[in-house]
């Protein structure tokens, strides 16, 4: 998946009637998240991604 496709997929999921977050805002937030992740050392990055994926799996059911 291209990074732009990833951004677009996330934008589609978060822009709802309740949140009304547009694609530009979503892309900006994701960009900043990647900057934060890039500043982490490998162990911290791995731990953070692992925890995030575990949380996502719980939400998926």
CHARMM internal coordinates of N, CA and C (Angstrom, degrees):
IC EDIT
DIST 1 N 1 CA 1.4487
DIST 1 CA 1 C 1.5248
ANGL 1 N 1 CA 1 C 108.55
DIST 1 C 2 N 1.3062
ANGL 1 CA 1 C 2 N 116.16
DIHE 1 N 1 CA 1 C 2 N 133.42
DIST 2 N 2 CA 1.4581
ANGL 1 C 2 N 2 CA 121.33
DIHE 1 CA 1 C 2 N 2 CA 175.78
DIST 2 CA 2 C 1.5277
ANGL 2 N 2 CA 2 C 109.23
DIHE 1 C 2 N 2 CA 2 C -70.63
DIST 2 C 3 N 1.3124
ANGL 2 CA 2 C 3 N 115.95
DIHE 2 N 2 CA 2 C 3 N 153.03
DIST 3 N 3 CA 1.4656
ANGL 2 C 3 N 3 CA 119.80
DIHE 2 CA 2 C 3 N 3 CA 178.70
DIST 3 CA 3 C 1.5283
ANGL 3 N 3 CA 3 C 110.91
DIHE 2 C 3 N 3 CA 3 C -60.52
DIST 3 C 4 N 1.3197
ANGL 3 CA 3 C 4 N 117.05
DIHE 3 N 3 CA 3 C 4 N -40.10
DIST 4 N 4 CA 1.4704
ANGL 3 C 4 N 4 CA 120.10
DIHE 3 CA 3 C 4 N 4 CA 179.20
DIST 4 CA 4 C 1.5301
ANGL 4 N 4 CA 4 C 110.90
DIHE 3 C 4 N 4 CA 4 C -64.01
DIST 4 C 5 N 1.3213
ANGL 4 CA 4 C 5 N 117.57
DIHE 4 N 4 CA 4 C 5 N -36.23
DIST 5 N 5 CA 1.4665
ANGL 4 C 5 N 5 CA 120.73
DIHE 4 CA 4 C 5 N 5 CA 176.65
DIST 5 CA 5 C 1.5212
ANGL 5 N 5 CA 5 C 110.51
DIHE 4 C 5 N 5 CA 5 C -66.09
DIST 5 C 6 N 1.3236
ANGL 5 CA 5 C 6 N 115.74
DIHE 5 N 5 CA 5 C 6 N -38.94
DIST 6 N 6 CA 1.4721
ANGL 5 C 6 N 6 CA 120.62
DIHE 5 CA 5 C 6 N 6 CA 176.82
DIST 6 CA 6 C 1.5247
ANGL 6 N 6 CA 6 C 109.97
DIHE 5 C 6 N 6 CA 6 C -61.31
DIST 6 C 7 N 1.3313
ANGL 6 CA 6 C 7 N 116.82
DIHE 6 N 6 CA 6 C 7 N -48.80
DIST 7 N 7 CA 1.4657
ANGL 6 C 7 N 7 CA 120.94
DIHE 6 CA 6 C 7 N 7 CA 178.34
DIST 7 CA 7 C 1.5293
ANGL 7 N 7 CA 7 C 110.60
DIHE 6 C 7 N 7 CA 7 C -57.45
DIST 7 C 8 N 1.3218
ANGL 7 CA 7 C 8 N 116.93
DIHE 7 N 7 CA 7 C 8 N -44.56
DIST 8 N 8 CA 1.4626
ANGL 7 C 8 N 8 CA 120.98
DIHE 7 CA 7 C 8 N 8 CA -178.72
DIST 8 CA 8 C 1.5238
ANGL 8 N 8 CA 8 C 111.94
DIHE 7 C 8 N 8 CA 8 C -65.22
DIST 8 C 9 N 1.3322
ANGL 8 CA 8 C 9 N 116.69
DIHE 8 N 8 CA 8 C 9 N -40.17
DIST 9 N 9 CA 1.4693
ANGL 8 C 9 N 9 CA 120.32
DIHE 8 CA 8 C 9 N 9 CA 178.64
DIST 9 CA 9 C 1.5302
ANGL 9 N 9 CA 9 C 110.68
DIHE 8 C 9 N 9 CA 9 C -63.15
DIST 9 C 10 N 1.3154
ANGL 9 CA 9 C 10 N 116.04
DIHE 9 N 9 CA 9 C 10 N -44.85
DIST 10 N 10 CA 1.4738
ANGL 9 C 10 N 10 CA 119.72
DIHE 9 CA 9 C 10 N 10 CA 178.44
DIST 10 CA 10 C 1.5247
ANGL 10 N 10 CA 10 C 109.78
DIHE 9 C 10 N 10 CA 10 C -63.53
DIST 10 C 11 N 1.3144
ANGL 10 CA 10 C 11 N 117.32
DIHE 10 N 10 CA 10 C 11 N -44.24
DIST 11 N 11 CA 1.4680
ANGL 10 C 11 N 11 CA 121.47
DIHE 10 CA 10 C 11 N 11 CA 179.57
DIST 11 CA 11 C 1.5184
ANGL 11 N 11 CA 11 C 111.38
DIHE 10 C 11 N 11 CA 11 C -57.28
DIST 11 C 12 N 1.3174
ANGL 11 CA 11 C 12 N 116.64
DIHE 11 N 11 CA 11 C 12 N -41.80
DIST 12 N 12 CA 1.4555
ANGL 11 C 12 N 12 CA 121.55
DIHE 11 CA 11 C 12 N 12 CA 179.37
DIST 12 CA 12 C 1.5294
ANGL 12 N 12 CA 12 C 111.42
DIHE 11 C 12 N 12 CA 12 C -62.39
DIST 12 C 13 N 1.3242
ANGL 12 CA 12 C 13 N 116.47
DIHE 12 N 12 CA 12 C 13 N -37.63
DIST 13 N 13 CA 1.4674
ANGL 12 C 13 N 13 CA 120.52
DIHE 12 CA 12 C 13 N 13 CA -177.38
DIST 13 CA 13 C 1.5232
ANGL 13 N 13 CA 13 C 113.44
DIHE 12 C 13 N 13 CA 13 C -75.68
DIST 13 C 14 N 1.3356
ANGL 13 CA 13 C 14 N 117.45
DIHE 13 N 13 CA 13 C 14 N -32.71
DIST 14 N 14 CA 1.4681
ANGL 13 C 14 N 14 CA 118.84
DIHE 13 CA 13 C 14 N 14 CA -174.42
DIST 14 CA 14 C 1.5213
ANGL 14 N 14 CA 14 C 113.65
DIHE 13 C 14 N 14 CA 14 C -92.16
DIST 14 C 15 N 1.3097
ANGL 14 CA 14 C 15 N 118.59
DIHE 14 N 14 CA 14 C 15 N -18.08
DIST 15 N 15 CA 1.4614
ANGL 14 C 15 N 15 CA 121.04
DIHE 14 CA 14 C 15 N 15 CA -179.55
DIST 15 CA 15 C 1.5209
ANGL 15 N 15 CA 15 C 109.57
DIHE 14 C 15 N 15 CA 15 C -84.30
DIST 15 C 16 N 1.3194
ANGL 15 CA 15 C 16 N 115.36
DIHE 15 N 15 CA 15 C 16 N 88.27
DIST 16 N 16 CA 1.4637
ANGL 15 C 16 N 16 CA 121.92
DIHE 15 CA 15 C 16 N 16 CA -179.16
DIST 16 CA 16 C 1.5171
ANGL 16 N 16 CA 16 C 109.94
DIHE 15 C 16 N 16 CA 16 C -116.72
DIST 16 C 17 N 1.3184
ANGL 16 CA 16 C 17 N 116.92
DIHE 16 N 16 CA 16 C 17 N 173.61
DIST 17 N 17 CA 1.4642
ANGL 16 C 17 N 17 CA 120.94
DIHE 16 CA 16 C 17 N 17 CA 177.77
DIST 17 CA 17 C 1.5282
ANGL 17 N 17 CA 17 C 111.31
DIHE 16 C 17 N 17 CA 17 C -60.70
DIST 17 C 18 N 1.3267
ANGL 17 CA 17 C 18 N 116.70
DIHE 17 N 17 CA 17 C 18 N -34.62
DIST 18 N 18 CA 1.4690
ANGL 17 C 18 N 18 CA 120.55
DIHE 17 CA 17 C 18 N 18 CA -177.83
DIST 18 CA 18 C 1.5233
ANGL 18 N 18 CA 18 C 112.53
DIHE 17 C 18 N 18 CA 18 C -76.80
DIST 18 C 19 N 1.3294
ANGL 18 CA 18 C 19 N 118.12
DIHE 18 N 18 CA 18 C 19 N -35.02
DIST 19 N 19 CA 1.4624
ANGL 18 C 19 N 19 CA 119.78
DIHE 18 CA 18 C 19 N 19 CA -175.04
DIST 19 CA 19 C 1.5210
ANGL 19 N 19 CA 19 C 114.00
DIHE 18 C 19 N 19 CA 19 C -101.43
DIST 19 C 20 N 1.3093
ANGL 19 CA 19 C 20 N 117.63
DIHE 19 N 19 CA 19 C 20 N -36.03
DIST 20 N 20 CA 1.4677
ANGL 19 C 20 N 20 CA 123.15
DIHE 19 CA 19 C 20 N 20 CA 179.85
DIST 20 CA 20 C 1.5289
ANGL 20 N 20 CA 20 C 112.24
DIHE 19 C 20 N 20 CA 20 C 48.89
DIST 20 C 21 N 1.3219
ANGL 20 CA 20 C 21 N 116.48
DIHE 20 N 20 CA 20 C 21 N 50.61
DIST 21 N 21 CA 1.4574
ANGL 20 C 21 N 21 CA 122.40
DIHE 20 CA 20 C 21 N 21 CA 176.42
DIST 21 CA 21 C 1.5241
ANGL 21 N 21 CA 21 C 107.16
DIHE 20 C 21 N 21 CA 21 C -97.55
DIST 21 C 22 N 1.3180
ANGL 21 CA 21 C 22 N 116.61
DIHE 21 N 21 CA 21 C 22 N 119.96
DIST 22 N 22 CA 1.4633
ANGL 21 C 22 N 22 CA 118.57
DIHE 21 CA 21 C 22 N 22 CA -176.90
DIST 22 CA 22 C 1.5189
ANGL 22 N 22 CA 22 C 112.11
DIHE 21 C 22 N 22 CA 22 C -81.54
DIST 22 C 23 N 1.3124
ANGL 22 CA 22 C 23 N 115.46
DIHE 22 N 22 CA 22 C 23 N 170.96
DIST 23 N 23 CA 1.4691
ANGL 22 C 23 N 23 CA 121.48
DIHE 22 CA 22 C 23 N 23 CA -175.94
DIST 23 CA 23 C 1.5150
ANGL 23 N 23 CA 23 C 112.05
DIHE 22 C 23 N 23 CA 23 C -61.58
DIST 23 C 24 N 1.3249
ANGL 23 CA 23 C 24 N 117.86
DIHE 23 N 23 CA 23 C 24 N -39.14
DIST 24 N 24 CA 1.4647
ANGL 23 C 24 N 24 CA 120.44
DIHE 23 CA 23 C 24 N 24 CA -178.68
DIST 24 CA 24 C 1.5207
ANGL 24 N 24 CA 24 C 111.59
DIHE 23 C 24 N 24 CA 24 C -63.21
DIST 24 C 25 N 1.3217
ANGL 24 CA 24 C 25 N 117.17
DIHE 24 N 24 CA 24 C 25 N -41.31
DIST 25 N 25 CA 1.4641
ANGL 24 C 25 N 25 CA 121.03
DIHE 24 CA 24 C 25 N 25 CA 178.98
DIST 25 CA 25 C 1.5272
ANGL 25 N 25 CA 25 C 109.95
DIHE 24 C 25 N 25 CA 25 C -66.72
DIST 25 C 26 N 1.3103
ANGL 25 CA 25 C 26 N 116.57
DIHE 25 N 25 CA 25 C 26 N -43.77
DIST 26 N 26 CA 1.4615
ANGL 25 C 26 N 26 CA 120.80
DIHE 25 CA 25 C 26 N 26 CA 179.16
DIST 26 CA 26 C 1.5237
ANGL 26 N 26 CA 26 C 110.83
DIHE 25 C 26 N 26 CA 26 C -59.77
DIST 26 C 27 N 1.3160
ANGL 26 CA 26 C 27 N 116.94
DIHE 26 N 26 CA 26 C 27 N -46.00
DIST 27 N 27 CA 1.4594
ANGL 26 C 27 N 27 CA 121.23
DIHE 26 CA 26 C 27 N 27 CA -179.78
DIST 27 CA 27 C 1.5273
ANGL 27 N 27 CA 27 C 111.05
DIHE 26 C 27 N 27 CA 27 C -63.45
DIST 27 C 28 N 1.3116
ANGL 27 CA 27 C 28 N 117.38
DIHE 27 N 27 CA 27 C 28 N -37.80
DIST 28 N 28 CA 1.4693
ANGL 27 C 28 N 28 CA 121.15
DIHE 27 CA 27 C 28 N 28 CA 178.07
DIST 28 CA 28 C 1.5229
ANGL 28 N 28 CA 28 C 110.40
DIHE 27 C 28 N 28 CA 28 C -64.77
DIST 28 C 29 N 1.3287
ANGL 28 CA 28 C 29 N 117.28
DIHE 28 N 28 CA 28 C 29 N -44.46
DIST 29 N 29 CA 1.4651
ANGL 28 C 29 N 29 CA 121.32
DIHE 28 CA 28 C 29 N 29 CA 179.13
DIST 29 CA 29 C 1.5280
ANGL 29 N 29 CA 29 C 110.42
DIHE 28 C 29 N 29 CA 29 C -63.11
DIST 29 C 30 N 1.3173
ANGL 29 CA 29 C 30 N 117.62
DIHE 29 N 29 CA 29 C 30 N -45.39
DIST 30 N 30 CA 1.4616
ANGL 29 C 30 N 30 CA 120.50
DIHE 29 CA 29 C 30 N 30 CA 178.47
DIST 30 CA 30 C 1.5277
ANGL 30 N 30 CA 30 C 111.38
DIHE 29 C 30 N 30 CA 30 C -62.47
DIST 30 C 31 N 1.3134
ANGL 30 CA 30 C 31 N 117.22
DIHE 30 N 30 CA 30 C 31 N -40.39
DIST 31 N 31 CA 1.4552
ANGL 30 C 31 N 31 CA 121.37
DIHE 30 CA 30 C 31 N 31 CA 178.13
DIST 31 CA 31 C 1.5200
ANGL 31 N 31 CA 31 C 110.85
DIHE 30 C 31 N 31 CA 31 C -60.18
DIST 31 C 32 N 1.3219
ANGL 31 CA 31 C 32 N 116.62
DIHE 31 N 31 CA 31 C 32 N -44.84
DIST 32 N 32 CA 1.4675
ANGL 31 C 32 N 32 CA 120.75
DIHE 31 CA 31 C 32 N 32 CA 178.37
DIST 32 CA 32 C 1.5286
ANGL 32 N 32 CA 32 C 111.23
DIHE 31 C 32 N 32 CA 32 C -66.15
DIST 32 C 33 N 1.3244
ANGL 32 CA 32 C 33 N 116.80
DIHE 32 N 32 CA 32 C 33 N -37.22
DIST 33 N 33 CA 1.4654
ANGL 32 C 33 N 33 CA 120.17
DIHE 32 CA 32 C 33 N 33 CA 177.68
DIST 33 CA 33 C 1.5218
ANGL 33 N 33 CA 33 C 110.44
DIHE 32 C 33 N 33 CA 33 C -61.60
DIST 33 C 34 N 1.3315
ANGL 33 CA 33 C 34 N 116.66
DIHE 33 N 33 CA 33 C 34 N -42.26
DIST 34 N 34 CA 1.4644
ANGL 33 C 34 N 34 CA 119.85
DIHE 33 CA 33 C 34 N 34 CA 178.59
DIST 34 CA 34 C 1.5232
ANGL 34 N 34 CA 34 C 111.43
DIHE 33 C 34 N 34 CA 34 C -65.80
DIST 34 C 35 N 1.3259
ANGL 34 CA 34 C 35 N 118.14
DIHE 34 N 34 CA 34 C 35 N -33.98
DIST 35 N 35 CA 1.4674
ANGL 34 C 35 N 35 CA 120.74
DIHE 34 CA 34 C 35 N 35 CA 176.04
DIST 35 CA 35 C 1.5290
ANGL 35 N 35 CA 35 C 110.83
DIHE 34 C 35 N 35 CA 35 C -64.40
DIST 35 C 36 N 1.3247
ANGL 35 CA 35 C 36 N 116.34
DIHE 35 N 35 CA 35 C 36 N -41.59
DIST 36 N 36 CA 1.4685
ANGL 35 C 36 N 36 CA 120.45
DIHE 35 CA 35 C 36 N 36 CA 177.82
DIST 36 CA 36 C 1.5275
ANGL 36 N 36 CA 36 C 109.66
DIHE 35 C 36 N 36 CA 36 C -63.78
DIST 36 C 37 N 1.3289
ANGL 36 CA 36 C 37 N 116.73
DIHE 36 N 36 CA 36 C 37 N -45.53
DIST 37 N 37 CA 1.4659
ANGL 36 C 37 N 37 CA 120.80
DIHE 36 CA 36 C 37 N 37 CA 179.40
DIST 37 CA 37 C 1.5296
ANGL 37 N 37 CA 37 C 111.64
DIHE 36 C 37 N 37 CA 37 C -62.34
DIST 37 C 38 N 1.3145
ANGL 37 CA 37 C 38 N 117.02
DIHE 37 N 37 CA 37 C 38 N -39.33
DIST 38 N 38 CA 1.4687
ANGL 37 C 38 N 38 CA 121.16
DIHE 37 CA 37 C 38 N 38 CA -178.84
DIST 38 CA 38 C 1.5200
ANGL 38 N 38 CA 38 C 112.33
DIHE 37 C 38 N 38 CA 38 C -64.63
DIST 38 C 39 N 1.3248
ANGL 38 CA 38 C 39 N 116.94
DIHE 38 N 38 CA 38 C 39 N -25.94
DIST 39 N 39 CA 1.4673
ANGL 38 C 39 N 39 CA 120.84
DIHE 38 CA 38 C 39 N 39 CA -179.33
DIST 39 CA 39 C 1.5337
ANGL 39 N 39 CA 39 C 112.70
DIHE 38 C 39 N 39 CA 39 C -81.75
DIST 39 C 40 N 1.3246
ANGL 39 CA 39 C 40 N 117.11
DIHE 39 N 39 CA 39 C 40 N -10.16
DIST 40 N 40 CA 1.4643
ANGL 39 C 40 N 40 CA 121.03
DIHE 39 CA 39 C 40 N 40 CA -178.17
DIST 40 CA 40 C 1.5260
ANGL 40 N 40 CA 40 C 111.09
DIHE 39 C 40 N 40 CA 40 C -81.71
DIST 40 C 41 N 1.3316
ANGL 40 CA 40 C 41 N 115.57
DIHE 40 N 40 CA 40 C 41 N 152.26
DIST 41 N 41 CA 1.4586
ANGL 40 C 41 N 41 CA 118.16
DIHE 40 CA 40 C 41 N 41 CA 171.91
DIST 41 CA 41 C 1.5283
ANGL 41 N 41 CA 41 C 108.11
DIHE 40 C 41 N 41 CA 41 C -76.57
DIST 41 C 42 N 1.3091
ANGL 41 CA 41 C 42 N 116.35
DIHE 41 N 41 CA 41 C 42 N 167.50
DIST 42 N 42 CA 1.4653
ANGL 41 C 42 N 42 CA 121.44
DIHE 41 CA 41 C 42 N 42 CA -172.58
DIST 42 CA 42 C 1.5268
ANGL 42 N 42 CA 42 C 113.42
DIHE 41 C 42 N 42 CA 42 C -58.27
DIST 42 C 43 N 1.3232
ANGL 42 CA 42 C 43 N 117.69
DIHE 42 N 42 CA 42 C 43 N -41.37
DIST 43 N 43 CA 1.4660
ANGL 42 C 43 N 43 CA 120.41
DIHE 42 CA 42 C 43 N 43 CA -178.02
DIST 43 CA 43 C 1.5205
ANGL 43 N 43 CA 43 C 111.11
DIHE 42 C 43 N 43 CA 43 C -67.35
DIST 43 C 44 N 1.3277
ANGL 43 CA 43 C 44 N 116.47
DIHE 43 N 43 CA 43 C 44 N -43.78
DIST 44 N 44 CA 1.4607
ANGL 43 C 44 N 44 CA 120.24
DIHE 43 CA 43 C 44 N 44 CA 179.77
DIST 44 CA 44 C 1.5243
ANGL 44 N 44 CA 44 C 110.67
DIHE 43 C 44 N 44 CA 44 C -66.76
DIST 44 C 45 N 1.3257
ANGL 44 CA 44 C 45 N 116.63
DIHE 44 N 44 CA 44 C 45 N -40.59
DIST 45 N 45 CA 1.4516
ANGL 44 C 45 N 45 CA 121.11
DIHE 44 CA 44 C 45 N 45 CA 178.14
DIST 45 CA 45 C 1.5265
ANGL 45 N 45 CA 45 C 110.87
DIHE 44 C 45 N 45 CA 45 C -61.33
DIST 45 C 46 N 1.3084
ANGL 45 CA 45 C 46 N 116.41
DIHE 45 N 45 CA 45 C 46 N -46.43
DIST 46 N 46 CA 1.4580
ANGL 45 C 46 N 46 CA 121.39
DIHE 45 CA 45 C 46 N 46 CA 179.21
DIST 46 CA 46 C 1.5216
ANGL 46 N 46 CA 46 C 111.52
DIHE 45 C 46 N 46 CA 46 C -60.46
DIST 46 C 47 N 1.3140
ANGL 46 CA 46 C 47 N 116.71
DIHE 46 N 46 CA 46 C 47 N -44.03
DIST 47 N 47 CA 1.4617
ANGL 46 C 47 N 47 CA 121.48
DIHE 46 CA 46 C 47 N 47 CA 179.77
DIST 47 CA 47 C 1.5266
ANGL 47 N 47 CA 47 C 110.91
DIHE 46 C 47 N 47 CA 47 C -64.40
DIST 47 C 48 N 1.3239
ANGL 47 CA 47 C 48 N 116.47
DIHE 47 N 47 CA 47 C 48 N -43.34
DIST 48 N 48 CA 1.4692
ANGL 47 C 48 N 48 CA 121.04
DIHE 47 CA 47 C 48 N 48 CA -179.23
DIST 48 CA 48 C 1.5238
ANGL 48 N 48 CA 48 C 111.37
DIHE 47 C 48 N 48 CA 48 C -64.53
DIST 48 C 49 N 1.3253
ANGL 48 CA 48 C 49 N 116.48
DIHE 48 N 48 CA 48 C 49 N -45.86
DIST 49 N 49 CA 1.4667
ANGL 48 C 49 N 49 CA 120.41
DIHE 48 CA 48 C 49 N 49 CA 178.76
DIST 49 CA 49 C 1.5257
ANGL 49 N 49 CA 49 C 110.63
DIHE 48 C 49 N 49 CA 49 C -63.39
DIST 49 C 50 N 1.3164
ANGL 49 CA 49 C 50 N 116.42
DIHE 49 N 49 CA 49 C 50 N -42.11
DIST 50 N 50 CA 1.4634
ANGL 49 C 50 N 50 CA 121.10
DIHE 49 CA 49 C 50 N 50 CA 179.42
DIST 50 CA 50 C 1.5231
ANGL 50 N 50 CA 50 C 111.29
DIHE 49 C 50 N 50 CA 50 C -60.10
DIST 50 C 51 N 1.3251
ANGL 50 CA 50 C 51 N 116.56
DIHE 50 N 50 CA 50 C 51 N -45.97
DIST 51 N 51 CA 1.4726
ANGL 50 C 51 N 51 CA 120.68
DIHE 50 CA 50 C 51 N 51 CA 178.85
DIST 51 CA 51 C 1.5224
ANGL 51 N 51 CA 51 C 111.15
DIHE 50 C 51 N 51 CA 51 C -65.10
DIST 51 C 52 N 1.3278
ANGL 51 CA 51 C 52 N 116.73
DIHE 51 N 51 CA 51 C 52 N -41.02
DIST 52 N 52 CA 1.4645
ANGL 51 C 52 N 52 CA 120.21
DIHE 51 CA 51 C 52 N 52 CA 178.69
DIST 52 CA 52 C 1.5086
ANGL 52 N 52 CA 52 C 112.51
DIHE 51 C 52 N 52 CA 52 C -63.00
DIST 52 C 53 N 1.3337
ANGL 52 CA 52 C 53 N 116.64
DIHE 52 N 52 CA 52 C 53 N -41.48
DIST 53 N 53 CA 1.4582
ANGL 52 C 53 N 53 CA 120.01
DIHE 52 CA 52 C 53 N 53 CA 177.65
DIST 53 CA 53 C 1.5118
ANGL 53 N 53 CA 53 C 112.43
DIHE 52 C 53 N 53 CA 53 C -67.09
DIST 53 C 54 N 1.3363
ANGL 53 CA 53 C 54 N 117.19
DIHE 53 N 53 CA 53 C 54 N -37.80
DIST 54 N 54 CA 1.4682
ANGL 53 C 54 N 54 CA 121.44
DIHE 53 CA 53 C 54 N 54 CA 177.85
DIST 54 CA 54 C 1.5319
ANGL 54 N 54 CA 54 C 109.66
DIHE 53 C 54 N 54 CA 54 C -62.48
DIST 54 C 55 N 1.3153
ANGL 54 CA 54 C 55 N 116.27
DIHE 54 N 54 CA 54 C 55 N -42.24
DIST 55 N 55 CA 1.4757
ANGL 54 C 55 N 55 CA 120.57
DIHE 54 CA 54 C 55 N 55 CA 178.50
DIST 55 CA 55 C 1.5265
ANGL 55 N 55 CA 55 C 110.25
DIHE 54 C 55 N 55 CA 55 C -64.63
DIST 55 C 56 N 1.3282
ANGL 55 CA 55 C 56 N 116.64
DIHE 55 N 55 CA 55 C 56 N -42.23
DIST 56 N 56 CA 1.4666
ANGL 55 C 56 N 56 CA 120.67
DIHE 55 CA 55 C 56 N 56 CA 179.46
DIST 56 CA 56 C 1.5270
ANGL 56 N 56 CA 56 C 111.34
DIHE 55 C 56 N 56 CA 56 C -62.48
DIST 56 C 57 N 1.3202
ANGL 56 CA 56 C 57 N 116.85
DIHE 56 N 56 CA 56 C 57 N -41.27
DIST 57 N 57 CA 1.4756
ANGL 56 C 57 N 57 CA 120.51
DIHE 56 CA 56 C 57 N 57 CA 179.24
DIST 57 CA 57 C 1.5217
ANGL 57 N 57 CA 57 C 111.33
DIHE 56 C 57 N 57 CA 57 C -63.08
DIST 57 C 58 N 1.3405
ANGL 57 CA 57 C 58 N 117.09
DIHE 57 N 57 CA 57 C 58 N -37.52
DIST 58 N 58 CA 1.4611
ANGL 57 C 58 N 58 CA 120.04
DIHE 57 CA 57 C 58 N 58 CA 176.92
DIST 58 CA 58 C 1.5173
ANGL 58 N 58 CA 58 C 111.02
DIHE 57 C 58 N 58 CA 58 C -63.13
DIST 58 C 59 N 1.3354
ANGL 58 CA 58 C 59 N 117.02
DIHE 58 N 58 CA 58 C 59 N -40.73
DIST 59 N 59 CA 1.4558
ANGL 58 C 59 N 59 CA 121.62
DIHE 58 CA 58 C 59 N 59 CA -179.70
DIST 59 CA 59 C 1.5298
ANGL 59 N 59 CA 59 C 111.43
DIHE 58 C 59 N 59 CA 59 C -66.69
DIST 59 C 60 N 1.3349
ANGL 59 CA 59 C 60 N 115.61
DIHE 59 N 59 CA 59 C 60 N -30.33
DIST 60 N 60 CA 1.4638
ANGL 59 C 60 N 60 CA 119.82
DIHE 59 CA 59 C 60 N 60 CA -179.24
DIST 60 CA 60 C 1.5279
ANGL 60 N 60 CA 60 C 112.01
DIHE 59 C 60 N 60 CA 60 C -74.70
DIST 60 C 61 N 1.3190
ANGL 60 CA 60 C 61 N 115.20
DIHE 60 N 60 CA 60 C 61 N -18.03
DIST 61 N 61 CA 1.4542
ANGL 60 C 61 N 61 CA 118.46
DIHE 60 CA 60 C 61 N 61 CA 176.95
DIST 61 CA 61 C 1.4375
ANGL 61 N 61 CA 61 C 113.29
DIHE 60 C 61 N 61 CA 61 C 101.29
END
COOR INIT
IC SEED 1 N 1 CA 1 C
IC BUILD
